[in-house]
Amino acid sequence: MPFSMVFDGIVNLFKEHGFITIALAVVLLYLLFQKPKAFLLIVFLVLLFIGILYLTTMLSSGNMTIWK
């Protein structure tokens, strides 16, 4: 699955669920200003999980050659 399809899915999810988007933004802004260490930890974990998900989808698709 290309990364653009994953990104489009996330954008569509935020468009369809406006209340959840606003609540998530408020919580993240609160963490950014009140608890910056927790905010950075959450951002790091999300980026790590996105990277792991992207890597597993690329490796399991069969289109990627690791060894020649």
N, CA, C and O of each residue as an XYZ file, in Angstrom:
272
protein
N       0.851     -1.166      0.000
C       0.000      0.000      0.000
C       0.902      1.235      0.000
O       1.753      1.378      0.877
N       0.723      2.115     -0.963
C       1.542      3.322     -1.000
C       1.254      4.245      0.179
O       0.162      4.250      0.748
N       2.268      5.019      0.518
C       2.130      5.932      1.650
C       1.045      6.965      1.404
O       0.398      7.410      2.352
N       0.830      7.358      0.153
C      -0.203      8.351     -0.149
C      -1.593      7.816      0.165
O      -2.472      8.578      0.566
N      -1.802      6.509     -0.014
C      -3.101      5.925      0.328
C      -3.324      5.934      1.837
O      -4.441      6.170      2.298
N      -2.278      5.681      2.600
C      -2.374      5.725      4.053
C      -2.698      7.148      4.499
O      -3.559      7.356      5.354
N      -2.011      8.117      3.923
C      -2.236      9.522      4.262
C      -3.655      9.953      3.882
O      -4.305     10.673      4.640
N      -4.135      9.519      2.719
C      -5.510      9.845      2.301
C      -6.535      9.245      3.257
O      -7.556      9.868      3.547
N      -6.268      8.048      3.743
C      -7.168      7.423      4.707
C      -7.234      8.194      6.011
O      -8.307      8.338      6.597
N      -6.097      8.689      6.467
C      -6.067      9.476      7.704
C      -6.806     10.792      7.515
O      -7.556     11.219      8.392
N      -6.594     11.438      6.369
C      -7.282     12.700      6.096
C      -8.790     12.484      6.029
O      -9.554     13.286      6.568
N      -9.223     11.415      5.377
C     -10.659     11.122      5.306
C     -11.245     10.834      6.689
O     -12.376     11.226      6.978
N     -10.490     10.158      7.533
C     -10.958      9.883      8.888
C     -11.169     11.182      9.655
O     -12.173     11.337     10.350
N     -10.227     12.115      9.533
C     -10.373     13.397     10.222
C     -11.514     14.224      9.644
O     -12.179     14.950     10.383
N     -11.752     14.130      8.345
C     -12.845     14.877      7.724
C     -14.202     14.342      8.177
O     -15.133     15.115      8.402
N     -14.311     13.035      8.309
C     -15.591     12.418      8.654
C     -15.923     12.547     10.129
O     -17.101     12.571     10.486
N     -14.941     12.629     10.985
C     -15.151     12.665     12.424
C     -14.584     13.965     12.998
O     -13.510     13.977     13.600
N     -15.318     15.047     12.800
C     -14.859     16.363     13.219
C     -14.720     16.515     14.717
O     -13.779     17.153     15.188
N     -15.653     15.933     15.488
C     -15.594     16.058     16.943
C     -14.341     15.380     17.500
O     -13.683     15.920     18.389
N     -14.018     14.215     16.985
C     -12.828     13.500     17.451
C     -11.572     14.287     17.082
O     -10.618     14.330     17.859
N     -11.565     14.904     15.910
C     -10.429     15.700     15.480
C     -10.207     16.891     16.402
O      -9.077     17.175     16.799
N     -11.291     17.587     16.741
C     -11.187     18.748     17.626
C     -10.726     18.321     19.020
O      -9.868     18.971     19.617
N     -11.292     17.234     19.535
C     -10.912     16.757     20.861
C      -9.441     16.332     20.887
O      -8.729     16.617     21.850
N      -8.994     15.662     19.846
C      -7.594     15.239     19.773
C      -6.666     16.446     19.696
O      -5.610     16.459     20.328
N      -7.054     17.457     18.925
C      -6.242     18.667     18.815
C      -6.166     19.397     20.152
O      -5.104     19.899     20.522
N      -7.282     19.460     20.883
C      -7.284     20.134     22.190
C      -6.380     19.398     23.178
O      -5.615     20.026     23.909
N      -6.469     18.080     23.198
C      -5.630     17.290     24.101
C      -4.159     17.459     23.752
O      -3.326     17.612     24.645
N      -3.828     17.433     22.456
C      -2.430     17.596     22.063
C      -1.911     18.996     22.354
O      -0.759     19.153     22.759
N      -2.736     20.013     22.157
C      -2.316     21.366     22.514
C      -2.122     21.527     24.014
O      -1.192     22.204     24.453
N      -2.996     20.906     24.802
C      -2.826     20.937     26.259
C      -1.496     20.285     26.651
O      -0.740     20.829     27.455
N      -1.226     19.122     26.076
C       0.024     18.439     26.395
C       1.232     19.235     25.920
O       2.268     19.241     26.584
N       1.112     19.905     24.782
C       2.232     20.677     24.257
C       2.630     21.795     25.207
O       3.819     22.037     25.415
N       1.639     22.487     25.792
C       1.954     23.628     26.645
C       2.107     23.261     28.122
O       2.888     23.898     28.828
N       1.386     22.257     28.602
C       1.446     21.921     30.024
C       2.447     20.808     30.336
O       3.114     20.847     31.371
N       2.554     19.829     29.459
C       3.446     18.692     29.694
C       4.211     18.376     28.409
O       3.881     17.419     27.709
N       5.218     19.167     28.101
C       5.925     18.974     26.825
C       6.652     17.634     26.715
O       6.801     17.106     25.613
N       7.105     17.077     27.838
C       7.775     15.777     27.771
C       6.802     14.683     27.360
O       7.150     13.812     26.562
N       5.590     14.718     27.895
C       4.575     13.731     27.516
C       4.184     13.909     26.055
O       3.972     12.930     25.339
N       4.089     15.166     25.614
C       3.756     15.434     24.215
C       4.813     14.850     23.285
O       4.484     14.182     22.305
N       6.079     15.103     23.595
C       7.157     14.586     22.754
C       7.206     13.065     22.777
O       7.502     12.441     21.758
N       6.921     12.467     23.916
C       6.879     11.012     24.002
C       5.764     10.450     23.127
O       5.970      9.461     22.423
N       4.602     11.063     23.163
C       3.482     10.601     22.347
C       3.792     10.757     20.862
O       3.513      9.855     20.071
N       4.366     11.895     20.481
C       4.718     12.116     19.076
C       5.759     11.099     18.621
O       5.656     10.555     17.522
N       6.756     10.840     19.458
C       7.777      9.855     19.107
C       7.171      8.459     18.946
O       7.501      7.749     17.995
N       6.295      8.063     19.859
C       5.679      6.743     19.760
C       4.803      6.618     18.521
O       4.807      5.582     17.856
N       4.060      7.658     18.211
C       3.219      7.620     17.012
C       4.080      7.498     15.758
O       3.766      6.705     14.870
N       5.155      8.268     15.674
C       6.043      8.171     14.516
C       6.707      6.802     14.428
O       6.889      6.269     13.334
N       7.067      6.233     15.570
C       7.652      4.895     15.587
C       6.660      3.852     15.080
O       7.018      2.997     14.270
N       5.418      3.920     15.552
C       4.406      2.965     15.110
C       4.064      3.142     13.631
O       3.816      2.160     12.931
N       4.048      4.373     13.159
C       3.803      4.606     11.735
C       4.937      4.008     10.904
O       4.694      3.383      9.872
N       6.158      4.200     11.354
C       7.300      3.624     10.642
C       7.270      2.111     10.623
O       7.554      1.498      9.594
N       6.932      1.501     11.746
C       6.847      0.040     11.813
C       5.726     -0.468     10.905
O       5.908     -1.455     10.192
N       4.583      0.193     10.926
C       3.472     -0.207     10.065
C       3.838     -0.077      8.593
O       3.536     -0.963      7.793
N       4.489      1.025      8.235
C       4.890      1.229      6.847
C       5.912      0.183      6.422
O       5.836     -0.342      5.311
N       6.856     -0.122      7.287
C       7.871     -1.121      6.963
C       7.257     -2.498      6.795
O       7.604     -3.214      5.857
N       6.360     -2.879      7.677
C       5.737     -4.200      7.557
C       4.854     -4.298      6.322
O       4.805     -5.352      5.688
N       4.160     -3.230      5.966
C       3.342     -3.301      4.752
C       4.216     -3.370      3.513
O       3.871     -4.059      2.554
N       5.342     -2.668      3.516
C       6.239     -2.734      2.359
C       6.897     -4.108      2.240
O       7.042     -4.636      1.137
N       7.292     -4.683      3.366
C       7.945     -5.993      3.328
C       6.967     -7.109      2.991
O       7.345     -8.075      2.328
N       5.732     -7.000      3.428
C       4.768     -8.056      3.180
C       4.109     -7.948      1.816
O       3.426     -8.881      1.395
N       4.293     -6.840      1.115
C       3.658     -6.677     -0.191
C       4.335     -7.521     -1.252
O       3.705     -7.855     -2.256
N       5.583     -7.874     -1.068
C       6.287     -8.703     -2.028
C       6.945     -7.905     -3.133
O       7.631     -8.490     -3.972
N       6.768     -6.601     -3.171
C       7.359     -5.773     -4.213
C       8.758     -5.305     -3.871
O       9.435     -4.709     -4.708
N       9.193     -5.566     -2.662
C      10.479     -5.052     -2.212
C      11.493     -6.201     -2.188
O      11.225     -7.260     -1.622
N      12.637     -5.987     -2.797
C      13.694     -6.982     -2.811
C      14.755     -6.594     -1.795
O      15.338     -5.512     -1.867
N      15.000     -7.502     -0.838
C      15.987     -7.211      0.194
C      17.360     -7.721     -0.236
O      18.357     -7.003     -0.152
N      17.397     -8.960     -0.694
C      18.669     -9.570     -1.122
C      18.601     -9.852     -2.603
O      17.564    -10.257     -3.130
N      19.732     -9.631     -3.275
C      19.797     -9.933     -4.715
C      20.672    -11.132     -4.955
O      20.854    -11.545     -6.100
